[in-house]
């Protein structure tokens, strides 16, 4: 009897295909976003020299990471406009729009002439491309994550949402691989002239695939009805701020922790190791590939484990404590050749904790939001948190390195901010809306 029930409840081939299509549709935009950001971070030195000439290497790098950060300015605006659109018109419509805008921004960056070719117009084009990417990314996470959560069956929310995390790791693996291959096999002049553009052009291949898959998924918004009426509010932004302000503020701090760990320990570290610790670019990229793979695996593992428990906060808190304890030694041990691999192991452990932190943190926030403001609320919390802390992370640590001449200054900055996030998580009220 139990075996029959189990067999009948097991998902069939058609159900598994539908599940895979849904996860792919929701994750593709996130994949493209992180791939482009990874590539931009890894090639920041080259982009700085090509588009932001300066008398010092730090000057060009500082301007390049500054423009990288400017793209985050548009995220809050995108989260309000596109997140609100997802809560009024549906998740599917918003996801189709975001991937088109993301592709346009990537095209501009990939095809822009250099400063030597067209002068001041060149960095302006890079700026426009980053602004478009930032605007689309601002609304992407809210619509796609809401779709995943609302499509997940009982006890599967963590697994579904974990794909938003694991695809970030996978995107970084692909971006890091591109960086390692190009720096290893392309001559220096070719890499600076055109080689750095190839990953951005590869990223554009996701656009038609994403449009096709997203146009063929089922909508979840509007299928849930209460008292015979569809749950839609006229102004989701105002509704969210008016009724969920404390959770919004605390959620920003929770997003901050995952954001800083991602943009410093994952994306900025190759640049740090090359410019501060003077490691070879190839070794830096190979390490980043392995670290990104760890995020991919820990993301999925965290989703499967979290689904076994009812509460999310213990996972966020535990992962933050691990990261706080390991950040300083992971930086301090890089400079010595005899301890480099120990530093790398510690970095792997931090990224494993990051996978749990991101999955549980996103799930904690989105479950605390009712359906009518869910996409808007998560989009605004995530976008503003990433804009403030992710957009400034690389600029701040580069600036700290320049003014202090202390290679451990990024570690101290990260530890202080993680402690703030830990206290915010302790104060966050955990709720579980359908």
C-alpha positions as CSV (number, residue, x, y, z in Angstrom):
1,X,0.0,0.0,0.0
2,X,2.7,2.5,1.0
3,X,4.8,1.5,-2.0
4,X,1.9,2.2,-4.3
5,X,1.3,5.5,-2.8
6,X,5.0,6.4,-3.0
7,X,5.1,5.4,-6.6
8,X,2.0,7.4,-7.5
9,X,3.3,10.5,-5.8
10,X,6.7,10.3,-7.4
11,X,7.2,12.8,-10.2
12,X,7.0,11.3,-13.7
13,X,9.1,12.2,-16.7
14,X,6.8,15.0,-17.8
15,X,6.8,16.5,-14.3
16,X,10.5,16.4,-14.1
17,X,10.8,18.1,-17.5
18,X,8.5,20.8,-16.4
19,X,10.5,21.3,-13.2
20,X,13.7,21.5,-15.1
21,X,12.3,24.0,-17.6
22,X,11.0,26.2,-14.7
23,X,14.3,26.2,-12.9
24,X,16.2,26.9,-16.1
25,X,13.9,29.8,-17.0
26,X,14.1,31.4,-13.5
27,X,17.9,30.9,-13.3
28,X,19.0,32.0,-16.8
29,X,18.8,35.7,-16.1
30,X,20.7,35.3,-12.9
31,X,23.3,33.2,-14.7
32,X,23.9,35.9,-17.4
33,X,24.0,38.6,-14.8
34,X,26.6,36.9,-12.6
35,X,28.6,35.7,-15.7
36,X,28.9,39.3,-16.9
37,X,29.8,40.6,-13.5
38,X,32.4,37.9,-13.0
39,X,34.0,38.6,-16.3
40,X,34.0,42.4,-15.7
41,X,35.6,41.8,-12.3
42,X,38.2,39.5,-13.6
43,X,39.1,41.7,-16.5
44,X,38.8,45.0,-14.5
45,X,42.5,45.7,-14.9
46,X,42.3,45.4,-18.7
47,X,39.1,47.3,-19.0
48,X,40.6,50.0,-16.8
49,X,43.6,50.4,-19.1
50,X,41.5,50.4,-22.3
51,X,38.7,52.8,-21.2
52,X,40.1,54.7,-18.2
53,X,43.7,55.7,-18.9
54,X,45.5,57.0,-15.8
55,X,49.1,57.8,-14.7
56,X,48.9,54.9,-12.1
57,X,47.7,51.3,-12.4
58,X,45.6,51.8,-9.3
59,X,44.0,54.9,-10.9
60,X,42.8,53.0,-13.9
61,X,41.6,50.1,-11.8
62,X,39.8,52.4,-9.4
63,X,37.9,54.1,-12.2
64,X,37.0,50.7,-13.7
65,X,35.6,49.3,-10.5
66,X,33.9,52.6,-9.9
67,X,32.0,52.2,-13.2
68,X,31.4,48.6,-12.2
69,X,29.8,50.0,-9.1
70,X,27.8,52.7,-10.9
71,X,25.7,50.0,-12.6
72,X,24.4,49.1,-9.1
73,X,22.9,52.6,-8.8
74,X,20.1,51.6,-11.3
75,X,19.3,48.4,-9.3
76,X,16.9,50.0,-6.8
77,X,15.0,51.8,-9.6
78,X,14.8,48.6,-11.6
79,X,13.6,46.7,-8.5
80,X,10.8,49.2,-8.0
81,X,9.6,49.4,-11.6
82,X,10.2,45.8,-12.7
83,X,9.3,44.3,-9.3
84,X,6.1,46.2,-9.2
85,X,5.4,45.1,-12.8
86,X,5.9,41.5,-11.7
87,X,3.4,41.9,-8.9
88,X,0.8,43.5,-11.2
89,X,1.3,41.9,-14.6
90,X,2.9,38.6,-13.6
91,X,6.3,37.0,-13.0
92,X,6.6,35.7,-16.6
93,X,6.1,39.1,-18.3
94,X,8.7,40.7,-16.0
95,X,11.2,38.0,-16.6
96,X,11.0,38.3,-20.4
97,X,11.6,42.1,-20.1
98,X,14.6,41.8,-17.8
99,X,16.5,39.4,-20.0
100,X,16.0,41.6,-23.1
101,X,17.4,44.6,-21.2
102,X,20.2,42.6,-19.8
103,X,21.2,41.5,-23.3
104,X,21.2,45.0,-24.6
105,X,23.6,46.2,-21.8
106,X,25.9,43.3,-22.4
107,X,26.0,44.0,-26.1
108,X,27.1,47.6,-25.5
109,X,30.0,46.5,-23.3
110,X,31.1,43.8,-25.7
111,X,31.1,46.0,-28.8
112,X,32.2,49.4,-27.5
113,X,35.4,50.9,-29.1
114,X,38.2,51.8,-26.7
115,X,39.3,55.2,-25.4
116,X,42.1,55.3,-27.9
117,X,39.6,54.9,-30.8
118,X,36.8,57.3,-29.9
119,X,38.0,59.2,-26.8
120,X,35.6,60.1,-24.0
121,X,32.6,58.5,-25.7
122,X,34.1,55.0,-25.0
123,X,33.9,55.1,-21.1
124,X,30.4,56.7,-21.5
125,X,29.3,53.7,-23.5
126,X,30.6,51.3,-20.9
127,X,28.7,53.4,-18.3
128,X,25.5,53.1,-20.3
129,X,25.9,49.3,-20.7
130,X,26.4,48.9,-16.9
131,X,23.4,51.1,-16.2
132,X,21.2,48.9,-18.4
133,X,22.5,45.8,-16.8
134,X,21.9,47.2,-13.3
135,X,18.3,48.2,-14.1
136,X,17.4,44.8,-15.5
137,X,19.2,43.0,-12.6
138,X,17.2,45.0,-10.1
139,X,14.0,43.4,-11.2
140,X,15.3,40.0,-12.1
141,X,15.7,38.5,-8.7
142,X,12.3,39.4,-7.4
143,X,10.3,38.0,-10.3
144,X,12.3,34.8,-10.8
145,X,12.6,33.9,-7.1
146,X,8.9,34.5,-6.5
147,X,8.2,32.2,-9.5
148,X,10.4,29.5,-8.0
149,X,8.9,29.8,-4.5
150,X,5.3,29.8,-5.7
151,X,6.0,26.8,-8.0
152,X,7.7,24.7,-5.3
153,X,5.8,21.9,-3.7
154,X,5.7,21.3,0.1
155,X,9.2,20.9,1.5
156,X,10.9,22.0,-1.8
157,X,11.3,25.7,-1.4
158,X,14.9,25.6,-0.3
159,X,15.8,23.3,-3.2
160,X,14.1,25.5,-5.8
161,X,15.5,28.7,-4.5
162,X,19.0,27.2,-4.1
163,X,19.3,27.2,-7.9
164,X,19.5,31.0,-7.8
165,X,22.6,30.5,-5.6
166,X,24.2,27.6,-7.4
167,X,23.8,29.2,-10.8
168,X,25.8,32.2,-9.5
169,X,28.6,29.7,-8.7
170,X,28.2,28.0,-12.1
171,X,28.3,31.4,-13.9
172,X,31.5,32.3,-12.0
173,X,33.0,28.9,-12.9
174,X,32.4,29.6,-16.6
175,X,33.6,33.2,-16.3
176,X,36.7,32.1,-14.4
177,X,37.4,29.4,-16.9
178,X,37.2,32.0,-19.7
179,X,39.6,34.2,-17.9
180,X,42.1,31.3,-17.2
181,X,42.0,30.1,-20.8
182,X,42.3,33.5,-22.4
183,X,45.2,34.7,-20.1
184,X,47.0,31.4,-20.7
185,X,46.7,30.9,-24.4
186,X,46.3,34.4,-25.8
187,X,49.3,36.7,-26.3
188,X,49.3,39.8,-24.1
189,X,48.5,42.2,-27.0
190,X,45.7,40.0,-28.4
191,X,44.2,39.7,-24.9
192,X,44.1,43.5,-24.5
193,X,43.0,44.2,-28.0
194,X,40.1,41.8,-28.4
195,X,40.4,38.7,-26.2
196,X,38.7,40.2,-23.2
197,X,35.5,40.8,-25.3
198,X,35.0,37.1,-26.1
199,X,33.3,36.2,-22.7
200,X,30.8,39.0,-23.1
201,X,29.9,37.8,-26.7
202,X,29.5,34.3,-25.4
203,X,27.1,35.6,-22.7
204,X,24.9,37.0,-25.4
205,X,24.1,33.5,-26.6
206,X,22.0,33.1,-23.5
207,X,19.5,35.7,-24.6
208,X,17.6,33.8,-27.4
209,X,17.7,30.6,-25.3
210,X,16.3,32.5,-22.3
211,X,13.6,34.2,-24.3
212,X,12.4,30.9,-25.7
213,X,12.3,29.0,-22.4
214,X,10.7,31.9,-20.5
215,X,8.0,32.3,-23.0
216,X,7.0,28.7,-22.5
217,X,6.6,28.4,-18.7
218,X,3.4,28.6,-16.6
219,X,2.6,31.8,-14.7
220,X,2.1,31.5,-11.0
221,X,0.9,35.0,-10.1
222,X,-2.9,35.3,-10.2
223,X,-3.4,31.5,-9.8
224,X,-3.7,32.0,-6.0
225,X,-7.1,33.6,-5.1
226,X,-8.5,34.7,-1.8
227,X,-12.2,35.2,-1.3
228,X,-12.8,34.8,-5.0
229,X,-10.6,37.8,-5.9
230,X,-7.1,38.0,-7.4
231,X,-4.6,39.4,-4.9
232,X,-3.2,42.5,-6.6
233,X,-2.4,45.8,-5.0
234,X,-2.4,49.1,-7.0
235,X,1.0,50.3,-5.7
236,X,3.2,47.4,-4.5
237,X,6.1,49.7,-3.6
238,X,4.1,51.9,-1.3
239,X,2.3,48.8,0.2
240,X,5.6,47.1,0.9
241,X,7.2,50.1,2.5
242,X,4.1,51.0,4.6
243,X,3.5,47.5,6.0
244,X,7.0,45.9,6.0
245,X,9.5,48.6,6.8
246,X,11.3,46.9,9.8
247,X,11.7,43.7,7.8
248,X,12.9,45.8,4.8
249,X,15.7,47.4,6.9
250,X,16.8,44.2,8.6
251,X,16.6,42.3,5.3
252,X,19.0,44.9,3.7
253,X,21.6,43.9,6.4
254,X,21.0,40.2,5.7
255,X,21.5,40.7,2.0
256,X,24.6,42.8,2.7
257,X,26.4,39.9,4.3
258,X,26.0,37.6,1.3
259,X,26.7,40.4,-1.1
260,X,30.0,41.4,0.5
261,X,31.2,37.8,0.8
262,X,30.3,37.4,-2.9
263,X,31.9,40.5,-4.3
264,X,35.0,40.4,-2.1
265,X,35.8,36.8,-1.5
266,X,34.6,35.5,-4.9
267,X,34.7,38.3,-7.5
268,X,37.4,40.7,-6.2
269,X,39.9,38.1,-4.9
270,X,41.5,37.3,-8.3
271,X,42.3,41.0,-8.7
272,X,43.5,41.2,-5.1
273,X,45.8,38.2,-5.5
274,X,47.3,39.6,-8.7
275,X,47.8,43.2,-7.7
276,X,48.5,42.8,-3.9
277,X,49.9,39.3,-3.5
278,X,51.5,39.3,-7.0
279,X,50.3,35.8,-7.9
280,X,50.1,34.8,-11.5
281,X,46.8,35.6,-13.3
282,X,46.5,31.9,-14.3
283,X,46.8,30.6,-10.8
284,X,44.4,33.3,-9.5
285,X,41.8,32.3,-12.1
286,X,42.2,28.5,-11.5
287,X,41.7,29.1,-7.8
288,X,38.5,31.1,-8.6
289,X,37.2,28.3,-10.7
290,X,37.5,25.9,-7.8
291,X,36.0,28.4,-5.4
292,X,33.1,29.1,-7.7
293,X,32.5,25.3,-8.1
294,X,32.2,25.2,-4.3
295,X,29.5,27.8,-4.4
296,X,27.6,25.7,-7.0
297,X,27.8,22.6,-4.9
298,X,27.1,24.3,-1.5
299,X,24.1,26.1,-3.0
300,X,22.3,22.9,-3.9
301,X,23.4,21.1,-0.7
302,X,22.1,24.0,1.4
303,X,18.7,23.8,-0.3
304,X,18.3,20.1,0.2
305,X,19.3,20.4,3.9
306,X,17.2,23.5,4.7
307,X,14.1,21.8,3.4
308,X,14.4,19.2,6.2
309,X,13.8,22.0,8.8
310,X,11.1,24.5,9.4
311,X,13.3,27.4,10.4
312,X,15.7,29.4,8.2
313,X,17.4,31.8,10.7
314,X,19.7,29.2,12.3
315,X,21.4,28.5,8.9
316,X,21.9,32.2,8.3
317,X,23.4,32.7,11.7
318,X,25.6,29.7,11.6
319,X,27.0,30.5,8.2
320,X,27.8,34.1,9.3
321,X,29.7,32.9,12.4
322,X,31.8,30.6,10.3
323,X,32.7,33.3,7.8
324,X,33.5,35.8,10.5
325,X,36.0,33.4,12.1
326,X,37.7,32.5,8.8
327,X,38.0,35.8,6.9
328,X,41.0,37.2,8.6
329,X,43.3,34.1,8.4
330,X,42.2,33.6,4.7
331,X,43.7,37.0,3.9
332,X,46.7,36.9,6.3
333,X,48.0,33.5,4.9
334,X,47.9,34.5,1.2
335,X,51.2,36.4,1.2
336,X,53.3,33.4,2.2
337,X,54.0,30.8,-0.4
338,X,54.1,28.1,2.3
339,X,50.6,29.0,3.6
340,X,49.0,29.9,0.3
341,X,47.1,26.7,0.0
342,X,45.9,26.8,3.6
343,X,44.5,30.3,2.8
344,X,42.8,28.8,-0.3
345,X,41.2,26.0,1.9
346,X,39.9,28.6,4.3
347,X,38.5,30.6,1.3
348,X,36.7,27.4,0.1
349,X,35.1,27.0,3.6
350,X,34.0,30.6,3.5
351,X,32.4,30.2,0.1
352,X,30.7,27.0,1.3
353,X,29.2,29.0,4.2
354,X,28.2,31.6,1.7
355,X,26.1,29.0,-0.2
356,X,24.1,28.3,2.9
357,X,23.9,32.0,3.8
358,X,22.5,33.0,0.5
359,X,20.0,30.3,0.1
360,X,18.7,30.5,3.7
361,X,18.8,34.3,3.7
362,X,16.8,34.7,0.5
363,X,14.3,32.1,1.6
364,X,14.0,33.8,5.0
365,X,13.2,37.2,3.4
366,X,10.8,36.0,0.7
367,X,8.8,33.8,3.0
368,X,8.2,36.7,5.2
369,X,6.4,38.6,2.4
370,X,2.7,38.0,1.3
371,X,2.1,37.3,-2.3
372,X,0.8,40.7,-3.5
373,X,4.2,42.4,-2.6
374,X,6.5,39.4,-2.8
375,X,8.4,40.2,-6.0
376,X,8.5,43.9,-5.2
377,X,9.7,43.4,-1.6
378,X,12.4,40.9,-2.4
379,X,13.5,42.9,-5.5
380,X,13.8,46.1,-3.5
381,X,15.6,44.5,-0.5
382,X,18.0,42.6,-2.7
383,X,18.6,45.4,-5.2
384,X,19.2,48.1,-2.6
385,X,21.4,45.8,-0.5
386,X,23.5,44.8,-3.5
387,X,23.6,48.4,-4.8
388,X,24.8,49.9,-1.5
389,X,27.2,47.2,-0.5
390,X,28.0,45.2,-3.7
391,X,28.3,48.3,-5.8
392,X,30.8,49.9,-3.4
393,X,32.7,46.7,-2.2
394,X,35.4,46.6,-4.8
395,X,35.8,50.4,-4.8
396,X,36.1,50.6,-1.0
397,X,38.6,47.7,-0.6
398,X,40.7,49.2,-3.5
399,X,40.6,52.6,-1.8
400,X,41.5,51.1,1.6
401,X,44.4,49.3,0.1
402,X,45.6,52.5,-1.5
403,X,45.3,54.8,1.6
404,X,46.4,52.3,4.3
405,X,49.0,50.3,2.4
406,X,47.8,47.4,4.5
407,X,46.9,44.2,2.6
408,X,44.7,43.1,5.5
409,X,42.4,46.1,5.4
410,X,39.7,44.3,3.2
411,X,39.5,41.6,5.9
412,X,38.8,44.1,8.7
413,X,36.1,45.8,6.6
414,X,34.4,42.5,5.8
415,X,34.5,41.3,9.4
416,X,32.9,44.5,10.8
417,X,30.1,44.4,8.2
418,X,29.4,40.7,8.8
419,X,29.0,41.4,12.5
420,X,26.4,44.0,11.7
421,X,24.5,41.6,9.5
422,X,24.6,38.9,12.3
423,X,22.8,41.2,14.7
424,X,20.3,42.2,12.0
425,X,19.5,38.5,11.4
426,X,19.0,37.9,15.2
427,X,16.4,40.7,15.2
428,X,14.6,39.6,12.0
429,X,11.1,38.2,12.5
430,X,10.7,34.8,10.7
431,X,7.4,34.2,9.0
432,X,6.2,31.7,6.5
433,X,3.6,32.9,3.9
434,X,2.2,30.6,1.2
